[in-house]
Amino acid sequence: MRTLNVELADRSYPIRIGGGLLADPELVLPFVKSRRVAVITNNVVGPLYLRAFADGLKARGLTVTEIVLPDGEAHKDWETLNTIFDGLLSSRCDRGTTLIALGGGVVGDMVGFAAATYQRGVPFIQVPTTLLSQVDSSVGGKTAINHPLGKNMIGAFYQPRMVLADTLVLNTLPERELKAGLAEVIKYGLIRDLPFLEWIEENLERLLARDADALAEAVERSCRNKAEVVAADETEQGVRATLNLGHTFGHAIETGLGYGVWLHGEAVAAGAIMAADLSRRLGWLSDTDVERVRSIHERAGLPVKGAPLGADRYLELMAHDKKVADGTLRLVLLKAIGEAVITAEASQADIRASIEACC
């Protein structure tokens, strides 16, 4: 087992990474506030892991409420959030109840938001079951649901008590989901960790083959990068926004096509290539750099062309981005491979040109 810490003073918490951790309830018990927990999962992960995980907690004397949600980004909304609240209230869960998110990024985001708001705040634990959630969304306390006009527009910053990332569960992950998770892994190398990017380039085939050591290394190094950024800027007032490389373009794809048509990581991959192309237009990257960004995503089996929404529709959707300040769109671009910057320097004409060139 590998352990990292997210350093947030009295709200600091550990990230445990390793194979088979889900089978050890003792890892969870120190972070449970009382003897009552609610395990929230979805109808895909639940049949695989809920029974054994919940039974392990019950065997340690805990009272367990089980809540199963529908799977998919299309259900990351108020209606599904209320399903969580219905289950908690029906079971008379009080303020001492610890919520446990057992699932991917959608489950983790919704359970975190539920924890932030149920009875004005209850503790929660992240048990991410996808590569994307293990390397990104489970760490850092971003919680949210989607709105028809924009992704993750309604939510809160609310930190978990711990993150338990069992890399063994990645063996049951569909190949498309595994590849989508690699987009967020690649992102860390592009924005701040060039040696990690070089490692990914050398080990991409091992990651795609689900080599256990390679996956554990990728999860640990990704989480280390995320933890350092979150510790420096918890509520995304500055440097944390660099974690959103490709996301402004990518969120436009997800919203424009309808949530769930493209996976989040797929949209981020296409968005990262648009961001690289735009960085080249500003004189920061070379043609060779842009090809490097495109190539690693293509090798990972990810989209290298954006959805054909049309530049006008992209710009309309991007205007709702959370990085918009005083009506000005700010984007995460690359000053160099391994160095991200948040900037409003790109002109509308250049943004439009990059969209058209990459879609």
N, C-alpha and C positions, 0 to 999 in steps of 0.2 A: 504493500500500500504506500502510495505517495501522498504527502500532505502539504498543502499550501495554505496560507492565511490571507484573507482580505482584511487589511489593517484600517479599521474605522473606529479607533478608540474603544469606547465601551460597547460598540456594536460590531466589533471584529468577529469574524467567524472562519471556520476551517473549510477547505475543500479537500475531501478524501477521494483519491483516484486509485482504482485497481480492479482486478478481475475477481468476481464472486462476492463483492461487498454487499450486494442486495440480500444475500443469505445470512448475514450477520446482524441481527437486530440490535446487538449490544452497541454498535456504532451509532445508532440513532438515539438510544435511551438518554444519554447525558444532555440532549438538546430538546427533550420533551418537557414542557413546562409543568404539566400535571399528569395524572394517570389516564387522560383521555386524549385521543387523537382522531382525526378524520383523514382518511386516505382518499384522495381524489385522483382518478385516472380517466382513461377513455376506453371505448369499446374495442379498441385494437390492442392496446397494451394490457388492459385488464385481464383478458383470458390467458395471457402469457405469464403475468407476474403478480397480479393482485392477491390471489389466494395464498400463495406461500408467504408473501411479504406480510399480509395482514395476520395470518396465523402465527407467524413468528413474533409479532408484537403482542398478540393476545396471550401467547405462552409466557410472556414476561409480565403478565398481569395488567396489561393496558386494555381499556375499553375502546373499541375501534368502530367508528362509523365509516362505511364505505359508500362512495359516491362515484358513479360512472357517467361520463359525459360522452356525447357524440364526438367522433374524431374529425379533425380537419380545421383548416383556417376559416372555412366558411361558417363555422360555429363559434368563432371567437367574438361573441357579441353579448348584448345585455340579456337576451333570453337564456343563453347557456350559463351566464354568470348567475342568473337567478336560480338556475337548477342547483348550483352549489349552495346558495343561501337557503333554498327550500330544504335541502338535505340536512344542513346544519341546524336549522330551526326545528324541523320535524324530530330530530334526534335530541333536541334540547342541549345542544352544544353551548357551553358557556365561554367566558373570556379566558379561561385556563386551557381551552382546547387548542392543541397544536395541529395545524393543517399540514399535510404532507402531499406535495405534488409529485405524483408518480407518472411520468410521461415526458413528452417532448416539449418544445417551446410554447405551443399553444396552451397546453395544460399548465405549464409552469407560470406563464404570464397571467392566466386567469386566476389560478389559485393564489398567486401573490397579490393580485388586486383584491380578491375576496378577503384575504387575510388582513390587508391594509384597511379594509372598510367594515368588516363584520364586527359588530359591537365596538366600533371605533378602533379596532386593531387587536389582532391575536397573532401569536407566533406561528411561523411556518418553516418548513424544511423542503429543500429541493432535492428530488431524486430523479435526475434527468435520464431519459432512456434513448435519446437520439444523439448522434454525433454533434449536430448543430447545437442542441441544448446543453450538452456537456462542455463544449468549448466556448459557448457564448451566452446564451440567454439565461441560463440558470445562475450566472454569476453577476453580481452588481446591483441587484434590486430594482431593475426596471420591470414594472408590471403594467398591463394594459389590456384593453379590448379594442377592436376595430370599429370604425364608423364608415358608412358608405362613402363619405368624402375623403377619407384618409385612414391609413393604417396606424394602429397604436396611438390614436389621438386622445383616448380617454384612459387615464391610468394614474399611477403614483410611483414615486421612488420608495421602496419598502424592502429592506434587506432581510434575507432568510437567516435562520440561526445556524445552518450548515448546508453544505452541498455534498451529496453522496453520489459520485459518478462511477458506476460499475461498468467497466469497459467490456465485460463479458456479454452484456445484453446487446451490444452492437452486432453480435453474430446473428440476431434475429431481425436486424434492421433491413428493410428492402433496399436494393442496390441504389435506386433513385434517391432515397433519403440519405444514404451514406455519401453519395456524391454531392448532394446539396450541403451537407455539413462541411465538406472540404472547402467550400467557398469561404466560410468564415475562418477556417484554419489558414488558408492562403492570405486572407485579409491581414492578419497580424504581421505576416512577413512583409507585405507591401507597405504597411503604414509605419512600422517602427522597428522591425527586427529582421534585418537583411540576412544574418546568419541562419535564422529559422527558415526564411524563404529558400535559401540554398539547400538546407536540409530537406525541405519538402520536395524540391525539384529532384533531389537524389533518391528520395524514398517514396515517391508517389505510387509506384506500382505496389510496394509493400502495403501502403495504406489502403489501396483499392482491393487488395487481396485479404484485408482484415488481419494482417499480421499483428498479433497481440502486443508485442513490444513496441512496434511502430505506432500503433494507435494510442497506447499509454503515453508515449513520448509526445505525440501531437497534442493530446488532451492536456497534459501537464504544461507544456510550453505555451499553449494558447491561454490556459487559465492564468499562468504567471503573468503574461502580458496584460490580460484583462484586469487582474487584481491590482497590478501596479497603476494602471490608468484610473481605475475606480477609486483607489485610495487617494489619488491626487486630485480628483474632481468628481465627487460622488454624484452630483446633480446636473452634470453636463453643462457647466457654465463656460467651459473652455476646452481643454485637451480631450476630454472624454468624447466630444463630438467627432474626433478623428476615427473613432471606432465605426463610424457610419460610412466609411468609404463604399461607394456604389449604392448606398441605401436610398438616396434621394431619387435616383433614376429607377432603382429596383422597386421601391414602394409605389411609384407611378405605374409600373408594369402590373404589380399585384392588384392595385385598386382598379386600374383601367380594364384589366381582363376579367376581374371578379376574383375574390379571395379564394385561393386554393387551386386555381387553374395552373399557375406556376408555383412551385415550392419557393419559399423565401430565399433559400440559398441559390436557387437557379436565377432568380431575379437579381440578387446581389452580384452574382458572377457577371451577368450582362451589364449591370450598372457599373461595375468596377472597370470594365473595358471602355465604357463611355467616359468614365472619369479619367482614365489614362489617355484616351484620345484628346479630351479637352485639355489635359495637362500639357500634351504635346503642342497644341495650338497656342498655348500661353508661353511656349518656349522652355518649359521645364523638363520635359522628357524628349528623348530621341525616338525616331522610328523604331530603332532596335529595342528600346525600352518598352514601347507599346506592344511590339510583337512578343516580347517576353511575357508580358501580362496576359496577352491573348493565348499564348501557347500553353501556359501552365493550366489555365482554365479548360482549354480544349483537351489536354491530356487527362484532366480529371473527369472528363465526360460531361462538362457543364456547358450551358449555352454561351456562345460567343457572339450572338446577334440578339439585339433586344426585340421585344414584341413590336409588330408593325402598327402601333397606335396612331402614328402621325405626330409630327413635332408639336403641333398646336395642342394636342391632347396631353402630351407629356408635360409641356410647360404649364398648362392649366392645373394638372394634378400636382406638379412640383411646387406650385405656389402655396399649397397647403402644408408644405414640409415644416417640421418643428424647428428647423434651423433658420427659417425666415425671421428677420429682425427688422422692424420698422418698414415692412414692405419690401425689403431687399433679400433676395435669395442668396444664401451662403452655401457653398458646396465644399465637400471634402475632396481635395485633389492631391496630386503627388508632386512635390518639389523635386523628388528623386525617388528611385525605387528604394523603399525602406524609410521614407520621410514624408509624412502626410502633413497637409496644412489646411486650415479652414479659411476660405477666401470668398470675397464678393467681387473679385477682379474680372471674372469671366463675363464677357458681353453676351447679350441675348443672341446676337448673331452667331457667336462661337458655340454657345450651348446648342442652338438649333442645328448648327453644322455637324456637331459631334453626334447628336441624336440621329440625324439623317444618315450619316456615314456608318453608324453602328447598328442600324435597324433595317 
